[in-house]
Amino acid sequence: PVTAFFPLSITCATVLTGYLAYRAYAATTLADASSFALLSALAGFALLEHWFLALSVASENLWRWVLPARKSIPHT
């Protein structure tokens, strides 16, 4: 269940993701840019995961596009 801590944690994660993305954009070296871009992507994916968990989306609905189509087996 979503508690009162959820908006605080989402806000902090959003600020962190934005800060890391800004640091990636403003980096002076390629190594710093790629490091901050990777950290920003990971923080963004964590943020997305928390939203999916809070919205109670069934995992079957998230991964249905990857799974092969089920074929019905005729009963004999």
N, C-alpha and C positions, 0 to 999 in steps of 0.2 A: 504493500500500500504506500501511497505517496504521503509523506509527512511534511511538517513545516520546514524541515531541513532541505527538502528538494529544491525550492526556489533559490535558496542561498547557494547550494552546491552548483546548480545550473548557471547561476550568475557568475560565480567564481570561475567555472570551467569556460564560459564564454569569454570572459575577460582574459583568461590565460591564453586561450586559442587566438584571440585577436592580438595580444601582445607578441606571441611567438610569430604570428604571420607578419606583423609589422617589423620585427627584428629580422626576419628572413628577407623582407623587401628592402630594408635599409642596410643590410650587411655589406661590408666592403670587400670581403674575400669570398671566393666561391665555396670554400669549406664552411664558412659561417652561414652562408645563405642556404646551402643544402642541409646543414645540421638543423637550423631553425625551421626550415620547411618541413623536414621529417617530423620534428617535434610538434609542429603546428598541425600536421595531418593526423598524427596519433591522438592529440588532444581533441581534434575535431571528431574523429571516429568515436572516442570515448563519450563525447557529448551526445552524439547521435545514438549511441547505444543506450545511454541513460534515458533519453526520450522514448526510445522503443520499449524499454522496460517499464517506464511509467505509464505508457499508453496501453499496456497489456496487449500488444499485437501478437497473435499466435505465430509461432515460428514457421508453421506450414505456409502461412500467407506470405511470409518474407522470402521463402526459398522456393516457392512453387515454380518460378520462372526457370530455375536451374534443373529441377527434377525432370526426368523423362516422363512422357505421358504414360499413364497406366493403361494397360490393355486388359480388357476383360477376358477372363479365362472361361471358356464354355464348360458348363457342368455336364459330365457324362453319366 
